[in-house]
Amino acid sequence: MGTLTALRRLQQLLRPRRVAVLEACFIGLVSALAAGGMAWGVGWMGTWRVNLAEQWPDWLVLPLFGAIGALLSGALVLREAPEAAGSGMSQVKAVLARVPMPLNLRIALVKLISAVLALGSGLALGREGPTVQVGAALAAQLSHWLPTSPEHRRQLIAAGAGAGLAAAFNTPISGVLFVAEELMQDVSGGTLGTAILASFIGSSVSRLLGGNSLDVNLEASKILTSFTLTEIPAYLVLGGLAGLLGALFDHAVLVSLKLNRRYLPLSLPWRMALAGLVTGLLIALLPESFRNYAELKEALLSGQITWTGAALFFVSYFPLILIASGSGAPGGLLVPTLLLGAMLGCWLGGMQHSFLGLGVAVSYARVGMGAFMAATAKAPVTAIVIVFELTHDFNLVLPLMIASVIAYLVSERLFPGSFYDRILELNGIYLNDLTTVNTSLADMTAAQVMQRQVETLRSDMPLEEAVQAFSRSHHRGFPVLEEDKLVGIVTQTDLNTIKQRPLPPNTPLQQIMTPWPITIPPQESLANVLYLLNRYNLSRLPVVEGRKLVGIITRSDIIRAEASELSGERQQLAPRVQPSYLVYQTRSPASGQGRLLLPLANPATADRLLQMGLAIARERQLELECLQVIVVPRHSDPSTTPVRTTLNRRLLQRMERLARPDSVPLHTQIRVAQDVAGAILETISDRHIDVVLMGWEGESLTPGSIFGSVVDTIVHQAECDVVLVKLAQENLRFDRWLVPISGGPNVQRAMQLLPGLTRLSPAPQVRLCQVFDPEATLLDTQALEQGMALLKPHLNGALSSLSLRSKSIAEAIIELAHAEQDDVILVGASREGLLRQAIMGNIPSTIARNSHCSVILVRGALE
């Protein structure tokens, strides 16, 4: 009891602001040590590789060295931490955007070792991406060892990322700016303070360790640069070229990643090994300077390369970066983009000097670095500062500003949005959805949610009276006061300890209570309240001002707040509308055991949706109801607004003709409404609908929505079964079915609909799969076995099952469907609250967005 009390008392004293300085210093120190170790390891492996290439045939050594090193790196990542793949920048940005992705010491160690193996083997990537992720992961681990609020944890992770970048480049200011401009987009005092201190420590320690990322050494920096007003047009051209080629570079990297995933059915280690092999072969054919990137960097930045050589290097180095980055190798892209910019600037400056006698090629090379980085990373301020910090050359400031801003504007025009956001979208993570969702609940404070009328007990109350107080109340815990000040809390768990060591009935309550409980002030954010409840597995938190108890907040209070907020959000997003008006209907004999509603919005997919609806209706003996909704403005009355129904009636009549051979009763109706979702809900209620079958485009165009405003409303409010269908754009078939099993009512409902849906194929093949965590030792396949037993008697086709291990459920299912060339993925939709979906992500919608086959999502009837 004494140890627990001491820890809780320590938690009260160690507020984040009081230890922020020590935390930032520690983060900067370990980030610099990690960056220094990575630099030493990459340098040692690179030297070994070059020496072997000099002693043995380079066409043999370089490819083998590259393939083996990359294979070992990929195997380590795949086995120990798949989150360590890629540059790491996008992963850190996702974590800072509150996406629940792992970031810990294990990822830091795997990233460190795998990056040394990958970069040392010759892959054309940089160290800055891994150092950013390593620094952020170490900071995240520190926040786990010293628990703090979610917001302060984000600040520590941002500081770790900034320290990692500062240590990689020896540029402390740039580390802070990159965090504020690109990763976190936050300039609050807490964020900047910890980031500045961590970046300063990281850069200082890195300098003491002898780190020199881009080899802009003292001798090279003494080379004279110049700038005259007559060169402004040339720098404008340089900025335009950098923007154009930077946008092309970003697009090419994304295409490379997509092509590797879609057309290269290999695991990460073998993709990386192939990239290392091809890189080694190409480098063997190029000039020897390509074998040592450090010498290439120094030659570019000191003006030792002609403009023709710079052009050759640019054309050769560009595909090498694409090969390496597309494989998913753990390496960054900032250093490669800086080098590409230096090559571009060297080429332009060298040509101008040779033909016009103007300018110094070194100036253009260094300005080109900043311009190309501004174009690719979409961080012009960071690009300007990082080049200035690397060169310490005041002559470059004005041309850097000119070229970098022009490059950023051109690139943003051709390739809008953040490059790192695009990479996350490839993995089904849409940061726009997270940032645009209504965050008023997350912005609430404890004072807005807490209960102000609190039942309390006295510290001197006899134990017998305390037991009676518990028996009379539905509460399972009480704050304990002494002279109107909070001194402890007593719960049913504390009372249970009495059974182990019986105490006299007159024992004062203070002997069994938990003293110094964890408390919160009234202005505490609801996000931190949730964190403390989960971190310490609590069911309630006292709210105090000083030591005076002013309220208490429980998990039930938060659930009620979420329910109220969601109701208010719906009212705000969908103001009260007038009822829809029925303008056309046909009726068939009511001979079914229920009804399936088929809202038709897109004539191009209506036939296919009708076939699916007929398949379900035949299996379950349902009637089919086809609905068309004509939308009118909110200021118009649906009952009096004139509308044309010719095209709508033609579509419904076509549906009737197609359904006639199946002998399924089909009803039709056309409604005029101000809101599509409202009209569908009215139809569900009026016609007693059992199942709604709706088409879906596969993505949401409405900010803050999961599936789209209409579909979200139906999913959350329709009491019947809801089936969403995203049809494949090409090769639409229904022969091979993939059904992920995870348990829960929605998956069970999906399997009940499966026998009817598979009748769309003469010989269906159904595969059930279940995804397990790679670290799980015992696999609970009970849900998989139950699914097999449920489907086997009802399917007229092949049925099989498969177990997978993956950190990402959605990615594993998408890759399996692609590898096995499945036609349809059938999944049960999530039923969490909108706020939880926005923060935690939605696996079914991620699968639907990123899979190229048809996807069917099923949400069972609401209880």
N, C-alpha and C positions, 0 to 999 in steps of 0.2 A: 504493500500500500504506500510505503514511504517513497519508493522509487517512482511509482506512477504519479504521486502527488508532486514530486520534484520536477518531473518532466513536464507536467501540465503547467506548473508555476513558471518554468523556463519558457514555455510556449507563450505565456502572457507577456513576459519581459522582452523576448527577442522579437520585436516587431520588425517588419522588413526594412523600414527606413533606418533603424538603428544599426543594422548590420550590412546595409547596402554597400558601404565603402569596402569592408573586408571581403564581401562576396565578389565585388567587381575586381578587386586586386587579385584574388585567388583565380577567378576566371581568366583574367588576362595572363597570369603566370602560366597556368596549365595549357592555355591555348598556344602560347608562344613555345612552350616546350614541345607540344605536339607538332606544331609547324616546323620547328627546328629538327625534330626527329624525322619527319617526313622528308624535309629537304635533304638531310644527310643520306637517308635511305635511297631516295631517287637518284641523288648524285652518285652514290657508290655503285648502284646497279647500272646506271648509264655509263659510267667509266668502264666498268667490267665489260659491258656490251660492246663498246667501241674498241677496247683492247682486243677482245676476241675476234672482232671483225677484221682487225689488222693482222692477226696471226693466222687466221683461217679464211677460207673463201667467204666473202661477205654475202654472196647470194645464198649461202647455206646457213651461216651463223645468224644473220639478222632475222630471217623468217622464223627459224626454230626458236630463237630466244624470245621473239615477240609472241609466238603462239604458246609456248610453255608458260611464260610469265603471265600472260593474259588468262590462260586456262586456270592456273592456280588462283589468280585473283577472283575470277568469276565463281569458281567452286567455293571459295571461302565466303563470298557474299551470299550465294544461293543457300549454302548450308547454315550459316550462322546469323545473317541479318540481311534479308532481301531489301530492306529499306535503305541499305547503304549503296545501292546501285545508282548510276547516274552521277550528275555533278553534285547533288546535295542541296543546291540553292533552292530549287522548287520545293523540296521536302521541308526545309526550314521555313520557307514562306508559308506553306500550308499550316504548319504547327503554330506559327505566329498568328494565323487567321483563325485559330481555334479548331482546326481540323484534328480529330483524335488519331494522330499518327505516333508510333513509338519513337522516342528520342531519349537514349540513355547511354550508359557507359559501354555496354556491349556494342552498340552501333558505332560509337566513337572508335573503339579498338579495331573493329572489323574494317571500318572506313580507312583508318590510318594504314593498316597493313595491306589491304587490298589496293589502295591508291599507290603505295610504294611499288607493289608488284606490277600494276598496270602501267604506271608512268615510267618506271625503270625499264620496262620491257620495250619501250619505244613508241607507245601510243601517243598520238599528237594531241594531248590534253594538258591542262594546267593543274597546279596544286591548290589554287585559291578556292575552288569549289569544295574539295574535301576538307580543307582547313576550316572553312565556314561551318560545314556540317559537324565537324569534330568539335569545334568550339561551342557550338550551340548544344550539342549532345552532352558535353561535359557540364555545361551550365544547367541543363535540364536534370542531370543526375544530381547536381548539387542541390537543386530545388527539391528533389525527392529526399535527400538526406536531411535537409533543413526545411521542413514543410513550410510553405508560405502561401499567400493568396494566389489565385490564378493570374491576376493582372501583374503582380510582382514576378511571378514565374515567367510570364511573357517578356518582361523587361530583362530578366536575367538571360533568357535564351537569346534575345536580341543583342545583348551585350556580348555574349559568347560568340555570336556570328560576326559582330563587328571586330572583336578581338582576333578572330581567326583570319579575317581579311587583312586587318592591319599587320598581323604577324607575317602573313604570306608576302605582302608587298613592302613592309616597313613604312606604311603610310597611315598613321593614326587618324588623321582627319578624314581620310577617305573611308576608313572603316565605319566611322560614325555616320557619315553622310549616306553611305550605301544602305545602312540599316534604316535611316529615316526616310530616304527617297524611294527605295525599291522594296525592301523586305517587309518593314512594319508600317511605313507611311504614317509615322507618329513622331511628333516633335515635342511631346510633353516633357516636363522637367525630369520626372523619374526615369523615363526612357533614355533621354540624352545624357543625364548624369552618370548612370551606370555604364552606358555605352562609351562615353568619353574616357572614363577612368580605365575601363577594361581595355579599350583600344590603345591607350597610352602605355599601359603596362605591357600589353602584348607586343607592341612595336619596339619598346625599349629593350625588353628581354631578347627579342629576335635580333636586334642590332648587336647586343652583347654576344649572342651566339654566332654572329657572323653571317646572318641570313642576307641574301641579296637576290631577290626574286627575279628581277629583270636585268640584272647585271649592269645597271646604270652606275658604274663605279666612278670614282673621283676622276680618273684619267679621261673617261668618256664624257663626263659632264663638263670638262674644261673646253671641249670643242665648241668653237664659237657658233652661235646661231644669230640670225638676223631677221628683222621684219621692217618692211617699208610699206607705205600706203599704196604703192604701185602693185604690191603683191596681193592686195585684197581680192581682186577677181580670181586669182589662182586659188586662194584659200576657200573662196565660195565654191569653186569647181570641186576642190577636194572634199568639202562638206557634202556637196550633192552626190559625188561618186560614192563616198562612204555611206550615205543614207541609202542609196540605191543598192549597193552591194551588201550592206548590213541587213536590209530587209530580205534580200535574196538568201543571205546566210541563215537567218532565223527560219525562213520557210524551208530551206534545204535540210536543216537539222531535223525539223519536225517530219518532213517527208522521209528522211532516213530512218527515224524511229518507227514510223508507221510501216515502211517497207520491211524492216527487220521483223516486226511482229507478225505481219500478214503473210509474207512470202518466204520467211526463213524459219521453218518449224524446228528450231533448235533451242535447247535450254541456254540460259545465260552464259555458263562457262564455255560452251562450244561456240556461241556467237562471238564472244570475246576472243577466243582462240583463233577463229577465222579472221577476225579483224586484225589481230596481232600478226598473223601469217601474211595477210595481204599488205599490211603496212610495212613489214620487213622487206617484202619483195620489192615494193615501190621505192623504199628508201635505198635499197641496194642499187637501183637503177639511177638514182639521183646523185648530184654532187655530194662529196664526203661531208660538206658542212651540215647536211641534213641529219647526219648521225649524231651530232652533238647540238642539241637545241640551245644550250648555253652559249656556244660560240656563234651560232646563227643570230641570237638576240643581240649579242655585243656588236657583231658586224653591222647589223641594221642600224642600231642606235648610235654608232660612231661614224657612220657614213662610209664604210669600207666596201659597199656593194653598189655596183652600177645600176642604172635604171633598167637595163635589160635583164640583169640578174634578179632585181627585185620583182620584175614581172614574172620571170620563171618561177621564183619562189612562191609568189602568190598563187599562180595557177596550179602548182604542185601541192602546196600546203593545204589549200582549200579542201580538196577531196580527202586528204588524210584525216582532217578533223571530222568530216562527215562519217567516214568509216568508223572511227573510234567512238564518236558520240552516239551513232546509231546502234551500236552493239550494246549500249547500256553500261559501258565501262565506268568505274568510279573515278572520274576526272572532271575538272572544271573547264569552262569555256571562256572565262575572262582573259586569261593569258593568251590563248590562241587568237582571240579577237584583237587584242592589243598588237600582237605580232602581224596579223593580217593588215591592220591599220598602218603599222610601220612600213610594211612592204608597199602598200598602196601609196603612202606619202612619199616614200623613197622613189618610187617609180615616177610620180608626177613631178616631184621636185627635181629629180635628176634630168628628166626630159626638158623641163623649163630652163634649167641651168645650161644644158648642152646646146639647146637651140636658140635661147634668148639671152643667155648670160645673166639671168636674174636669180636671186635667192640662193639658199644653201640647202642641199638635199637633206641634211640632218634635221633642219627645222621642220621640213615637211614630214619627215618620218615620225618625229615626235608628236606633231600636231595630228597626223593621221591616226596615231594610237588612240588619242582621246575621241576623235570624230567617229571612228569605227566602233569603239566601245559605247559611245552615246547612242549610236544607231541600233546596236544589237541588244544591249541591256536596258535601253530606254531610261538611262540615268545620266543625263547630260552634266548635271552639277558634279556628281561623283567622278565622271570621266575627266572633266576639266581639272579638278583638284588632284586626282590621282597622278596625272601626268606631271603636274607642277611639283607635287611632292617627290616624284621620282627623279625629276631633272633639276629642281631648284633654279629654274631659268625664268626670270621675269619677262624676257623678250617673247616668251611663248604664250603669255596670258591672253593677250588680245586675239591673236590668230586662233588659239584654242577655243575661245568663246565663240568666235565667228563660225569656225568649221563644225564644232560640236553641236551648236544650236541648229545649224542648217541640216546637218546629218540627222539629228533627232526628228526634226519636222518632216523631212523627206521620208524617213523610215516609218514614222507614225502614220503618214498618209498611205504608204504602200502596204504596211503590215501593222495595223492598229493593235494596241493592247500590249500587255506585258508578255515577253517571251516565256518567262517562268510560269505564268498563268496558263499559257497554251500547253506546256508540258504536263501540268497538273490535269488539264482537261482530257488529255490522252488517257489518263488513269481514272477518269470518272469523277474528278474533284473540281467543282465549279465554285471558285471563290466569289464570283459575283452573286451567286445565290445566297452565300453566307453573309455577305456584306449588305445586301439589299433587303434581307428579311426584316420584318418588324422586330426591333430589339427593345421595345419598351419594357418587356418583362425583365430582360437582363439588366436594364437600367434602374429597376426598382431598388429601394433600400429596405432594410430590415424594419424600419419604422412604418413603412406602408403595408407590411404583411403581418407583423407581429400581433399577438393577442395582448391587449393592454390590461385586461382583468385576469390576474394570475393568482391561482391558489398556492399558498406558501405554507411552510411549516417553520416552527421555531427550533433553534439549535438545542435548546434545553428541554424540548418536548420528550417525554418518556417514550421508549420504544413501543410500549403497548398501545399508546395513543396514535403513534405513527402508523402502526399496522391497521388500526381501525380507520384512519383517514384514507388509506389505500383501498380498503374494502368498500368505503362509501363512494369513492370517486372512480370515474372511468380513466383517469390519468394514470400513467405508469411511471411518473416521476414528478418530484416537487422541488422547487428551489427552497433552500434553507436560509433563513434570515436571522440576524442577530443585531438588535438595535436598528432595524430597518435597513441593514446593509447585507448584501449577499455574501455568505461565507461558505456555501457549499451547495450540493445538490444530492438528493437521495432518490434512488430508483428501485424498482422491484429486484434488480440484480443485487443491489446492496442488501436488501432484506433476505434474499436467498442465502447469503453468506451466514446468516444467523443459524440456519439449520446445521451447518458444519461445526459451528462453535456456539452452542446455546449461551445466550446472555440473559441476565435478569430483566424482568419486564420494565423496571424503572431505569434501565440504562438510557442516558441522554442520547438524543439522536446524533449529536456531533461526533460520537464515537464510531458510528457506522457510515456516516455520510461521506461523499467524495468532496474533500475541501479543494478550494481554488479551482473550480470548474472552468472550462473554456467558455468565454463570454464574447459578446460582440457589442459594439456601440450601435446606436440607432441609425447612424448614417452608413453602416456597412452595406456594401452592395450585395444583391441577392446571389450573384455569382460566387462571392466569397463565402456566403452562408452555405450554399450547396457544397462548396469544396470542403468546408470544415465538417459538415455533417457526414460526408462520404469518407473523408480522410480518417476520422476518428470513430467511424461507425456509430454515430450518435443519432438519437431520434428527436432531440430538442436542444435549443441553445438559449440561455438567458440573455436578455438584452439589458445592458447596464449603462448608466451615465456615472462615471467614476466607479463607485461600488453600490450605487443605488439601483435597485431593480426597477425597470420601467416597462418590461414586457417579456414575452417569451415567444419563440418561433419554433414550430415543429414542421416535420415533413408534410403533414396534412395541410398546414397553412400554405405551403408552397404549391401543393397540388391544386388547392382551391384557387390560388392566384393565377395559376396557369390556365385553369378552366375558364375563369372569368375573363382573362386576357384574350384567349382564343375567341370567346364569344364576342367580345368587343371588337376584335380585329375583323371578324367576319362582317360585323355591322358597318365597320368603316370601309372595308373593301367593297362591299356589296350593299349599297343603301337600299332602303325599302323600295321595292318595285311593285307595279300593279300586276295582278294575276294575268296569266296568258289567256289567249282567246282562241278557241277551236274554230277553224274556218273550213275544214274539210276532214271527212273520215269515211272509212269503209269498215264493214264488220263481216266476219265469217262466223260459222257456227261455233259456239263455245263448247268445244268437246275435249279440251285438254285439262290437265291436272294443275295448271299454273300458267304463267305468262313470262315470256322473255322479251324485253324491250331492246330494240335496235335503233338508236338515234343515228340518222344518216346525215352527214355533213359534207362528205367528199364523194361525188359520183364515181370517181376513178377507183375507189376501194369498196364501193357499196356491194358489188357482186360477191367479192371474196368474203366480206363480213356476213353477207346473207348466207353463204354456204356454211360458215362456221355456226351461225345462229341456227340454221336448219339441223346441223349435226347434233348440237346440244338439245334442241327441241325434240328431235326424234328419240334420242336416248332417254330423256326425262319426261317425255309425253307432255310437252308444253305447247301452248299457243304462241305465235310470233306477232309482235306488235312493232311496226315500223313507224318511226317518228321523224318528221321534218319540222324544223323551227325556223321561222322567218323573224329576224330581229329588227325591231324598230327603235328609234331614239328614245331616251328616257323621258323626254318631255312629251312624247306622243302616247295616246291612249291605244292599247292593242285592239280594243273592241271597235274603234271607230276609224283607225288608220287604214286607208286603202292599200292593198298589196296585190301583187301578181303571183298567182299560184300555178301557172301553166307548167313551168319547168319542174316544180316540185311534184305535181301530180303525175307528170310523165315518168319521173324516177320511181315513184311509188307503184305505178301501174307495171313498170318493168319488174319490180320486185315481186309483184303478184304473179306475173307470168313465169318467172324463174322458180317460184316456190310451188306452183301448181302440181308438177309431177311428183312431189314428195308427200302430197296429201297432208301437209301440216297447215292447220288453220292460221291464216295470216290476216291481221287487222292493220289498217293504216290510218294515220291522222297527220294533219298539218296544224301547227299552232303558231300564232303570232304573239311574240313576247318581247319584253324589254331586256330579258336576261335568259341566255340559253340554259344555264344550269338550273335556274328556277323553273323553267318550262319542263325540263326533264324530271325534276323532283315532283312537280305537280302531276305529271303523267304516272310516275311510280305510285303515288298515293291514290290517284283516281282509278287506275286500272289494276291495282293490287299486283304489281309486278314482283316476280320472284328473282329474276336475274336481269342485269343490265349488261349488254355487250357493246363496247364503244371502241372506235378506232382512235389511235394516238400516233402523232408524228414522230415520237421518240425523243423529243426535246421540248423544253418549256421556253416560250418567248416572254413570259410574264415574270418580271423581277419578283423574287421572294417566293415563288411557287415551286412545287416539286414536279408535278406533271403538267401544269398549266392551270389557269384559274378555273375553267369549267370542270376539268377532270378532278382537280383537288376538291372542289365543292361536292361533287358526286361521291368521291371516295370517303369523305368525312361525314356526309349527312345522309346518304342513301342507306336505308335499313336493309335492303336486299343484297344478294350477291352482286359483286361488280367484277366484270371481266374486261381488262384493257388489252388491246391488240395493236402491236406495231408490226406491220407487214414488211417483209424484206423488199428492197427496191429491185433486186435482180434474182432470177432463178427461184421464183416463189414455188415452194413445194412443201408437203406435209408428211414426208416419208420418215425422216430421222428426228426423233424427239429427245431432248435432254431435260430432265426434271431434277433440279437441285432439291435435296431433302434436308430440312433443318428442324423439323418438328413444328408444332404450333397449328392453330385452327386453319389458317390460310393455306398452308401447304396441304393439309388434309382435304380442304375444299377443292384445291386445284386437282388433286388426284381423283376426286370423285367426278370431275368434269372430263378427265382425260379419256376414258373409254369412248365417249361420244365424239370428242374432237379427233381422235385417231381414225375414225371412220372416213375422214377426208382422204385417207390413203388406202389403196388396196392391200398393201403389205407394210404396215407401220413397224418401225423398230424403235423401241423405247429404252432409254438408259437412265436409271436413277443414279444420282451421285451425291456424295456428302463430303464437305470440305472440313478438314480438321486442322488444328494448329500444329505447325511443325514440331513444337516442343512437347506436344501431348504424348505421354507414354502409353496410356490405355485409350483405345478408340471405342467409343460407345456407338455401335452401329445398330442399336435397337430401332431407331426411326427408319433406317434403311431397310432393315428386315421386315418391319411392319408394312412399309410401302410396297415391298415385293409381294407380300402375302395378300395385301388388299387388291392389287392390280391384276395379279396372275389369273384369277378366274374370269375376268371381264375383258381382257384384251385379246384381240384376234391378230396377234403379231408377236414378234420377238421381244423379250423382256430381259434386261441385264442390269447389273449394279456395279458401281465403282466408288472407291474411296480415294480422296486426294488430300495432300498436305500443302497448305499455303497460308501465308500471312494475310493475303487479300482474297476474300471469298469471291468478290465480283470479278477480279482479274483471272482467278483460276477457272471460273466458269466460262468466261469469254474465251480464254485460250483453249480450253477443252473443246468448246463448240466449234472453234475455228479449225483445230487440229483434226477433229473427227468429221468435219463438214456436215454438222447437224443443220437441219432445216428450221427447227423451232426450239426455243427455250421456254419452258413453262415454269413460272415461279410464283410463290405466294407473296403478295405485297405486304410491306411493313404497315403496322397500325399504330406506331408511336405518335405522340403529339407533334404538331407542326414545329414547335420550337426545338424539340429533341431531334427531329429529322434534319432541320437546318443546321444544327451544330454537329451531330454525329454522322450525318450522311445517310443516304438511302440506297441500300445494295440493289434492290430490284430496279429502281430507276437508273442506277449506274449501268447495270447490265443492258437495259433497253437502249440507253443512249449510245453505248459503245459497241454493241454487237451488230454484225452485218446480216444476221439471219432474222427470221421473225421471232418476236418475243410476245408471250402472253402472260399478263399479270392478273392474279386472282385475289380478290379480297372477299372473304366470306361475309355472310350477313351479320350485322351488328346485333349484339345481345342487348 
